[in-house]
Amino acid sequence: MLWHYLSAVIMGMVEGLTEFLPVSSTGHLILTGELIHFTGEAAKTFEIFIQLGSILAVVVVYWKRFFNLFGLMKEQKEKGLNLLHIIFAMLPAVVLGLILHDAIKTYLFSPYTVLVGLVAGGILMIVAEKKRTAVTATTLDTLSYKQAFGIGVFQCLALWPGFSRSGSTISGGLLVGTDRKTAAEFSFIVAVPMMVAASGLDLLKSYSSLSTHDIPIFAIGFVTAFLVALLAIKVFLRFVSRVKLTPFAIYRFVLALLYSFILF
C-alpha cells in the first residue's frame, strides 16, 4: 500500500508540473504510469481526477478574473475578457470531443500514440515561432473574439494525447497574433471549463471501477497536483514572455526518443 501512496505522489507531481507547460501532461502521465506500473482502470480514473487539482490552482491564481467574468467584481477595470471569449475558444474542441470521445479513449490512449503526439506537437511549436504573425493582443483584455476562436481551433489538436493542450493553444495564439504571455494566460483560463467538463464526463463513465480503498490515493494525488501546479503556473508566467517555445519542443523530441528506447 505504501508504494500506491508513493505512486500517487509521483503522478500528482507529474500532473502539476506538466499540466500548464507545453509538454503534454496526459502524455507524461501515461508514460510515467507505464514506467512505475501504475496502470489499470482505477489508474486511468485517477489520472483524470487529479487534473482537477491542477485546475483548482488556476482558479486560485486567477480568482479575480473568474469573478469578473461572471460580473461579481464590477469595480474591476479588467472588462475586456468576457464569457464570449471563453465560449468561442471552447466550442471547436467541445464539438469535436463529443463526436470523437469514444474513439479517442479506445484508440489513442497508449504510450505509442503519445510519442507521435509529442513529436507532432513539438513541430507545431517550432512552426508557430517561425511563422508567428504580428502581435495585436498583448493582454487578455485586448484579445479579440476571432483570436479566441482561432486559439480554440488549435486546441482541438490536444484531443490527441501527447499533443499538449497548452502547447496547442499557445502555438495557436502566436499564429493568430497574441504574445506568448497572453496566449499562456488565456490557455490557463480556458483550461478550467474545458477540463472540468471533460473530467466530469470521464469520471461519470468510470466511477464504477472505484472503491472506498481508492479515496486516500486519489486525495493524495489531488493535493499534490494542486500544490505543484500552483508553483508551476507562477514560475512559468515569469519567463514565458522571454523564452520561446523552441526549448520545450526540443525537450519533447528528447523525451520521445528516450521513451522510444524504453518501449521498443
C-alpha positions in Angstrom: 0.0 0.0 0.0 2.9 2.4 0.7 4.0 2.0 -2.9 0.5 3.1 -4.0 0.7 6.2 -1.9 4.2 7.0 -3.3 2.9 6.4 -6.8 0.1 8.8 -6.1 2.6 11.5 -5.1 4.7 10.9 -8.2 1.8 11.0 -10.5 0.4 14.1 -8.7 3.8 15.9 -9.1 4.0 15.0 -12.8 0.4 16.3 -13.4 1.1 19.5 -11.5 4.4 20.2 -13.3 3.2 19.4 -16.8 -0.5 20.4 -17.0 0.2 24.0 -17.9 3.6 23.6 -19.6 3.6 22.9 -23.4 4.9 19.4 -22.9 1.7 17.3 -22.5 0.5 16.3 -19.1 -1.6 13.4 -20.4 1.4 12.1 -22.3 3.7 12.4 -19.2 1.0 10.7 -17.0 0.6 7.8 -19.5 4.3 7.3 -19.9 5.1 7.7 -16.2 2.3 5.3 -15.3 3.8 2.7 -17.6 7.2 3.1 -16.1 6.1 2.8 -12.4 3.4 0.2 -13.3 0.6 2.4 -12.2 -1.9 1.2 -14.7 -5.4 -0.2 -15.0 -9.0 1.2 -14.9 -8.6 2.8 -11.5 -5.3 4.4 -12.5 -6.9 5.9 -15.6 -9.7 7.4 -13.5 -7.0 8.7 -11.0 -5.2 10.5 -13.9 -8.5 12.2 -14.8 -9.3 13.1 -11.2 -6.0 14.7 -10.3 -6.3 17.1 -13.2 -9.0 18.8 -11.1 -6.3 19.6 -8.6 -4.3 21.4 -11.2 -7.5 23.3 -12.3 -8.1 24.4 -8.8 -4.7 26.0 -8.8 -5.7 28.1 -11.9 -8.9 29.2 -10.1 -6.8 30.3 -7.1 -4.3 32.3 -9.2 -6.9 33.9 -11.4 -9.8 34.2 -8.9 -10.4 37.9 -9.7 -10.6 37.1 -13.4 -13.2 34.4 -12.8 -15.2 36.6 -10.5 -15.1 39.4 -13.1 -16.2 37.0 -15.9 -19.5 36.4 -14.0 -19.9 40.1 -13.1 -19.1 39.6 -9.4 -16.4 42.3 -9.3 -17.9 45.2 -11.1 -15.3 47.5 -9.6 -12.5 45.8 -11.6 -11.2 47.6 -14.6 -10.4 44.4 -16.4 -13.5 44.1 -18.5 -12.2 43.2 -21.9 -12.1 39.5 -21.4 -15.6 38.1 -21.1 -17.6 34.8 -21.3 -18.0 35.1 -25.0 -14.2 34.7 -25.4 -14.3 31.6 -23.4 -17.3 30.1 -25.3 -15.7 30.8 -28.7 -12.5 29.2 -27.5 -14.2 26.1 -26.1 -16.7 25.5 -28.9 -14.5 23.7 -31.5 -12.9 21.2 -29.1 -16.2 20.6 -27.3 -18.0 19.7 -30.5 -15.1 17.5 -31.9 -14.5 16.0 -28.4 -18.1 14.9 -28.1 -18.1 13.3 -31.5 -14.8 11.5 -31.1 -14.8 10.8 -27.4 -15.1 7.1 -27.5 -12.7 6.7 -30.4 -10.1 8.8 -28.7 -10.4 6.8 -25.4 -10.3 3.5 -27.3 -7.5 4.0 -29.8 -5.3 7.0 -28.7 -4.6 6.5 -25.0 -1.4 4.5 -25.3 2.4 5.2 -24.9 2.9 4.8 -28.7 0.3 7.4 -29.7 1.7 9.7 -27.1 5.1 9.5 -28.7 3.6 10.6 -32.0 1.8 13.5 -30.2 5.0 14.6 -28.5 6.8 14.9 -31.8 4.0 16.4 -33.8 3.3 19.0 -31.1 7.0 19.9 -31.0 7.0 20.5 -34.7 3.9 22.7 -34.3 5.6 24.8 -31.7 8.7 25.4 -33.8 6.5 26.3 -36.8 4.5 28.7 -34.6 7.6 30.5 -33.5 8.9 30.8 -37.1 5.6 31.8 -38.7 4.0 33.9 -35.9 2.0 36.9 -37.1 2.3 40.5 -36.0 1.2 40.9 -32.3 -2.1 42.7 -31.9 -3.1 41.3 -28.4 -0.6 41.9 -25.6 -3.1 41.4 -22.7 -6.2 39.3 -22.1 -8.3 42.4 -22.4 -7.1 43.2 -25.9 -7.9 39.6 -27.2 -10.5 39.6 -30.0 -13.3 37.1 -30.4 -11.7 36.0 -33.7 -8.4 35.3 -31.9 -10.2 33.4 -29.2 -11.9 31.2 -31.7 -8.7 30.7 -33.6 -7.0 29.5 -30.4 -9.9 27.2 -29.8 -9.4 25.6 -33.2 -5.8 24.8 -32.4 -7.0 23.5 -29.0 -8.7 20.6 -30.9 -5.2 19.2 -31.6 -4.9 18.4 -27.9 -7.6 15.8 -28.3 -4.7 13.6 -29.4 -2.8 12.6 -26.2 0.7 13.9 -26.2 0.0 16.9 -28.3 -0.4 19.2 -25.2 -3.4 21.5 -24.7 -1.2 24.4 -23.5 1.3 23.7 -26.3 -1.5 23.8 -28.9 -3.2 26.9 -27.6 -0.1 28.9 -27.0 1.1 28.0 -30.6 -2.3 28.9 -31.9 -2.1 32.2 -30.0 1.2 33.1 -31.7 -0.2 32.3 -35.1 -3.3 34.5 -34.6 -1.5 37.5 -33.2 -1.1 37.3 -29.4 2.2 37.4 -27.5 3.3 34.3 -25.5 2.2 35.5 -22.1 -1.3 36.5 -23.2 -1.6 33.1 -25.1 -0.4 31.3 -22.0 -2.8 33.1 -19.6 -5.8 32.6 -21.9 -4.8 28.9 -22.2 -4.9 28.6 -18.4 -8.3 30.2 -18.1 -9.9 28.3 -20.9 -8.5 25.1 -19.3 -10.8 25.4 -16.3 -14.2 24.9 -18.0 -12.7 22.6 -20.7 -11.1 20.2 -18.2 -13.9 20.3 -15.6 -16.3 19.3 -18.4 -14.0 16.6 -19.8 -13.0 15.3 -16.4 -16.6 15.3 -15.2 -17.7 13.3 -18.3 -14.9 10.7 -17.9 -15.5 10.4 -14.1 -19.2 9.7 -14.7 -18.3 6.9 -17.1 -15.7 5.3 -15.0 -16.6 5.8 -11.3 -18.0 2.3 -11.1 -14.4 0.9 -11.3 -13.5 2.6 -8.0 -13.9 1.5 -4.3 -13.5 3.2 -0.9 -9.9 2.0 -0.7 -9.1 4.4 -3.6 -10.1 7.5 -1.7 -6.8 8.1 0.2 -4.8 7.6 -3.0 -7.0 10.0 -5.0 -6.8 12.6 -2.2 -3.0 12.4 -2.1 -2.7 12.8 -5.9 -5.2 15.7 -5.9 -3.5 17.7 -3.2 -0.1 17.1 -4.7 -1.2 18.1 -8.2 -2.8 21.3 -6.8 0.3 22.4 -4.8 2.8 21.6 -7.6 0.6 23.3 -10.3 0.3 26.4 -8.1 4.1 26.8 -8.2 4.4 25.8 -11.8 1.9 28.4 -13.1 3.7 31.2 -11.2 7.2 30.2 -12.4 6.1 29.6 -16.0 4.4 33.0 -16.2 7.6 34.7 -15.0 9.7 33.7 -18.0 7.2 32.7 -20.8 7.5 36.2 -22.3 11.2 35.8 -22.6 11.6 32.2 -23.6 10.5 30.8 -26.9 8.6 27.6 -27.4 11.6 26.0 -29.2 13.3 24.7 -26.0 10.1 23.0 -25.0 9.9 21.4 -28.5 13.4 20.1 -28.2 12.6 18.7 -24.8 9.6 16.9 -26.3 11.8 15.4 -29.1 14.4 14.2 -26.5 11.6 12.7 -24.3 10.1 10.9 -27.2 13.5 9.5 -28.2 14.2 8.3 -24.6 10.8 6.6 -24.2 11.1 5.0 -27.6 14.3 3.2 -26.4 12.4 2.2 -23.3 9.3 1.0 -25.0 10.8 -0.6 -28.1 
